[in-house]
Amino acid sequence: MFTEGLLAAYPDAKVLITNRDEDTWIWSVSSLFNTLLGWNWGLMAPYDPIDAQPYIEILTIVWDQWTAGDWNDAARLRQTFRDHYALVQATVPADRLLEFNPKGGLGVPVQASG
């Protein structure tokens, strides 16, 4: 959604992309957006035009774009995830792209507790 603009604004920056499991990402992002755009925030937004309303409006625009307007369309979210990942890989120069897979860990041994 913002890849090209951010690359233009920060031409020397490294870009970190997290290679997550698609199903885990769909569950995570759906839970987040459904909570944030749920009834309590939606009801509060008109009474808080300075903070809550613009926040809800931006989140709604993003969520609508990611889901093509159907907030329960997991297939569309999956395609959005794949398209974004492919766009970043195709757009960011290899010497600036850092890919992280959380399953691989950080390469640092974990100390036993106790």
SVG drawing of the C-alpha trace seen along z (x, -y; Angstrom):
<svg xmlns="http://www.w3.org/2000/svg" viewBox="-22 -17 46 41">
<polyline fill="none" stroke="black" stroke-width="0.4" points="0.0,0.0 2.8,-2.5 5.8,-0.6 6.7,-2.8 6.2,-6.1 8.3,-5.0 11.1,-3.8 11.1,-7.2 11.1,-9.1 13.9,-7.0 16.1,-6.0 19.0,-4.6 16.9,-2.9 17.1,0.9 13.7,2.6 12.8,5.4 10.0,7.7 8.8,10.5 8.0,13.8 5.1,15.0 2.8,18.0 -0.2,16.7 -2.8,18.3 -1.2,16.9 -1.0,13.4 -4.7,13.6 -5.8,14.6 -3.6,11.9 -4.6,9.0 -8.3,10.0 -8.4,10.1 -6.7,6.7 -8.8,4.9 -12.1,6.5 -11.3,5.4 -10.3,1.9 -13.2,1.4 -15.7,3.1 -18.7,1.6 -16.9,-0.3 -14.5,-2.3 -17.2,-2.8 -19.6,-4.3 -16.9,-6.4 -15.5,-7.9 -18.2,-10.5 -17.7,-11.8 -14.0,-12.1 -13.4,-13.8 -9.8,-14.7 -8.3,-11.3 -10.7,-8.4 -12.6,-9.4 -9.5,-9.9 -8.0,-6.7 -11.1,-4.7 -11.4,-6.3 -7.8,-5.3 -8.2,-1.8 -11.5,-1.4 -9.8,-2.6 -6.9,-0.1 -9.2,2.8 -11.5,2.1 -8.6,2.0 -7.1,5.2 -10.4,7.1 -12.0,5.5 -14.8,4.4 -15.6,7.9 -14.1,7.9 -14.6,11.7 -12.9,12.7 -9.9,14.7 -9.0,15.6 -8.7,11.9 -6.6,11.3 -4.3,14.2 -3.9,12.7 -3.2,9.2 -0.5,10.8 1.1,12.6 0.8,9.5 2.5,7.2 5.3,9.7 5.9,10.1 5.8,6.3 8.4,5.7 10.7,8.4 10.4,7.1 10.7,3.4 13.3,3.2 16.9,3.6 18.5,6.8 21.2,5.0 18.5,3.1 16.1,5.9 16.3,7.8 13.9,10.8 13.1,12.3 11.4,15.5 10.3,15.8 10.5,19.6 14.2,19.4 14.8,17.4 17.3,14.7 20.4,16.9 21.0,16.3 20.9,19.2 18.2,19.1 19.4,19.5 17.6,22.0 15.6,20.5 15.9,21.4"/>
</svg>
